[in-house]
């Protein structure tokens, strides 16, 4: 079986974490199913060297003069990346060069088929631009396509018309897809409000099973870990306000905040302004291996986002046997139950602080082995990969 992957987001030198889940999950699928070949289509997603800005004429010229040529890169015996360059610019001008991206993906598809044989299925991650590109390639080639939606929240405001409906090209791409997957039940519900002709399946994200649990957190200090990008949607500012409240009642707690993003410096300064420095450790970006060690040193995980379509951070914590505190909205509703953590009704500092103190007092009711087992049964490669393969096989 040959699967051609089109990601809307994908890691680049300038944005190494954007869309990393697509790359990681494709590699995990390929390792789990060596009889399936995967090609990943790249055109310069999230790569600053392929973004042209209207106010940066000279820089744009340099980018064009230094344009990379097409290439392919073998990741595993049955996985290759295929690159054909396409620039991006503001959506108001020829829809951000969507035609150029379609042409690039078609070129990548041809190279994939030269290397592995005819593609059986096109699998797009996120409805726009990848889902729309997949639909256009399907029109040209007759290859069926699948869309997995990850968007949080769905839809983004720039995907709507002035009347509040989905833009026609996005609506058509979703409604004409041969299969649509949502990564959580809440995301499926949101999609159904806009896309009435295609009923999504719910298949969660997944990660590689972590090593056996060998937890050794401090007994003197209760340690929370926060795995998050430092962006507005993650509500880290509200978490800091909650920590300010909680530490007035319990000073034997500490928070390790792991992640990078545009708000990192601002959030660090807010922590200082609230006199929280002794309760906080900011690590910035950390590779997966170091995150595993930080999880092992922690008692619990907390991330109370305004919205997550899924929330890989929660299942990373589950894999290491850690309970989580999360907001009762979006993906966490599918992940967190009485055995794996606790939900906060609203993203309000006083409510978050209440759950922080509750977790410290009630931590012993959570069993690491039970949490780990729940992860293995629901979010491991072994649990989820067969569901994706089943979708592929249904279209052959």
Secondary structure, DSSP 8 states (H G I E B T S, - for coil): -EEEEEESS---SS-TTTTHHHHHHHHHHHHH-TT-EEEEEES-TT-GGGB--TT-HHHHHHHHHT----EEEEEETTEEEEE----B--TTTHHHHHHHHHHHHHHHHHHHHHHH-S--EEEEESIIIIIHHHHHHHHHH--EEEEEE--SSSS-GGGB-TTSSB-HHHHHHHHT-SEEEESSHHHHHHHHTT-TT---EE----B-----------SSSEEEEEE--SSGGGTHHHHHHHHHHHTTT--SEEEEEE---TTHHHHHHHHHHTT-GGGEEEEES--HHHHHHHHHT-SEEEE--S--SS-HHHHHHHHTT-EEEEESSTTHHHH--TTTEEEESSS-HHHHHHHHHHHHHHGGG--HHHHHHHHHHHTBHHHHHHHHHHHHHHT-
